[in-house]
Amino acid sequence: MASEELARKLQSRLAATAEGTEPGPEPPHSPVRTGARQPEPQAAAAADGESPSELTAKLTRRLDINDGHAAPRLTRVFNPYTEFKEFSRKQIKDMEAMFKRYDTGKDGFIDLMELKLMMEKLGAPQTHLGLKNMIKEVDEDFDGKLSFREFLLIFRRAAAGELQEESGLMALARLSEINVSTEGVMGAKDFFEAKVQALSQGSKFEAEIREEKEERKRQEVEKKQRQAAFKQLQSTFCS
């Protein structure tokens, strides 16, 4: 079919580019896709810094989508409290607040320039390549920017001791105001393993929710007491 033929041509052109040779002439009477200008693989790869294999996969999927042959990617509802159980509700809320603070575009993502600003604010500026590598380490959907879930992955990997000392992600985790464990970032893996064995995650979150409710009730009682005291004082002056 046309999509398979075009994919083979693109792969042939990519292979020829990698070998430094010109691709051979295309066979006559080959199917031609009309209505859209095909991207130049070499130019696209140079612009995005992608490898030929990555570009081929993207182009092939795009052709399959256009032909209606690609299976839709299922989206799932992301709940940070159930997926990142190693963190408390307060820690996740602190991470969310930090994420939103640097998501200056308010689009739900931290892109390259926003990450650049974040690292400068934290006192650990990175090179352009360093910033791209930071995103690449946790960029699961390969969109070149950080979602909130991918942002949480930074702190998960830091807490598990999976980040290199000199990496930009480790600098981000250390310099942020978020305390991922009472033991600090280093050595946190043992801390979390012990905590998971000692505590039931379900009871842990129930306790935190209960504490939040009790705090709200206490604030409401104090508010009513202040209002009653004010009314009593007001009536004393008016009488």
N, C-alpha and C positions, 0 to 999 in steps of 0.2 A: 504494500500500500504506500501511499505518498509519504506518510509520516516516517515509515521505516526507511524508505529510500533517502529522504532528506536527512535523517539521523545518520545514516551511513556516510553521506557526503560530508556532513559536519565533522564526523569522527575522522574521516580521511584527511580533511583539511587541517584538523588539529594535529594529526600525526605528522603531516608534511611540514607544518610550522615548527613542531618540536625538533624535527630532523634538519631544519634549515633548508629544505627544498621546496620547490613549488609543486602544488598538487597537480596531478595529471588531468587531462581534459575529461570532462564529464561525458558519459555515454549519451549518444543521440536518443531522441524521443523519450528522455527521462521525464517523469511527471514533474510539473512545476507548480508550486503553490502560488496562487495569485491573491492579490488584495492586501498583501503585507510585505514590507521590506524586511528581509532576513538579516539578523545581526551578524556582524563580522566577529567570529570567535576570538581572533587575535586581539582586536581592539577591546572587546569586552573583558578579556582576561587581563589585559594590561591595566585597564581602568579599575577593576575591582580587586586585583591582586589574587585572582583565583587560579587554581591549577587547571590544566586542560580537562582532567577527569571530572572535577567539580562542575566546570562549565558545561561539559557534555551531558552530565546528569540533569542539570537544570534545563538545558535546551530540550532534551528528550522528554522530560516531564511536561514542559510547556507545550510541546507538539501533541503529546498524548491528551492533555487537557483540551486543546483546541479541537482535537478529533473526537473528544468525548470518550476516550478509552481509559482515562486515569481514574482510579478509585478515589473518591473524596476522602480527605484526611479528617478523621473524626476529632471534634473539639470536646474537651472535657471541662467541667467546672472545677476551678482551682480553689481549694480551701487550704490556706497555709497552716491553719491550726491542726488539721488532721494529717497533712503530708509532712510537716516539719515538727514532729512531736518532741524532738529533742530540745526545742526551744519553748520557753514559757510564753504565755499570752502577752506579757509585758515586753519581752524581748522582740517578739514579732511586731508588736505595735510600734516599738522604737525603730525597727528596721523599715517599717512602712512609712513612718514619718520622715526618716532620712531619705528614703527613695523619692517621696513626693517633693521634698525640699529641693532636690537636684533635678527633678523632672520639670525643667523650666518650660518645656513645650506643652506640658499637661496632656500628653497623649498616651500616658501609661507605659512609656519606655524611656530609658536613658540611652541616648545615642552617643556617638563618638565625641562630639563637642561638649555635650553635657557631662560626660565622664571626664573629659579633660579639665573642665571647670571644677568638678568635684575633687579631683586629685590635687589641683592647685590650691583649693581651699583647705584641704587636709594637710598641706605642706609637703606633699610628695609628688611633684609634677613628673609627668611621663612623656617620653617621646611619642611621636605619631605611631610608630611601629609598636612601641610598648603598650599603648592604649588599645590597638587592634588585637594584640596578643591577649590582653586582659579579657576583652570581650569574647575572643575565640575560645578561651578556656571553659566558659560556662554557657556559650551560645548554642543551645541545643537545637534551635530551629533554623540556625544559619541565616538570620535576618540582619546581622551586623549591629544589633543593639540589645540592650538588656531589658527583659521584662521583669516584673517584680519577683516572679518565681526564680528566674535565673540570678537575680540579685541575692535572694535568700541562699542559693546554692553556694555563693561565695563564703558566707558565714558557716554553712554546714561543712564545707571542705576545710575551712580554717579551724573549726572546732575539732574536726577529725584528724588534724595534723597532716592533711593531704596537699598543702600548698608549700612551695619552695620558699625558703627564707627571703630570697632576694626578689621574689615576684611582686608585681604591682598589686595583685589581689591580696597578698599577705599584708602589704602596706595599708591597703584600704581597710582591711579587717582590724588591724592594730590601731590605726589612727582614728577610726570612727569612735563615737561616744557610746557604742553598744558593747556591753560586757557579755560575751557569749558564754561565759562560765565563770564560776567563782575562782577557778584556778588560772584564769587568763587564757589567752589563745594557745600558748605552748602547753603541752601536756593535757589538753582538754579532752583528748580521746578517752583516756582512762577514766576521767571524771564522768563523762556522759555514759560510758559503758556501766560503771558502777551505779549510776543514778537510774538507768533503765532497769537494771536488775532489782534495785531496791524499791522502786515506786511503780505503782500501776498508773499508766498514763491516763486512764479514764478517771480515776479518783483524783489525780493531780489537777486535771482541768476542771473537774467539778468543784474542787476546793477553791480554785482561782475565781471561778464564776461566782461562787457563794460569797467570797470575800468582796468582790466587786459590788454585789447586791447589798451586802451589809454596809459597805462604805457609802453607797447612795442613800440608804435608809438613814444612816447617821447624819449625813449632810442635810437631809430633809428635816429631821428632828431639830437640828441646830438652827435651821432657817426659821422653822415655826417658833422656836423659843425666842429668837431675836425679834421676830415680828410681834409676838405677845408682849415682850418687854418694852418694845417701842410704843405699842398701843397703851400700855399701862402708864408709861412715862408721859405720853401725850395727854391722857385723861387727867393725870395729876395736875399738869400745867393749865388745862382748860377748865378745871373745876374751881 
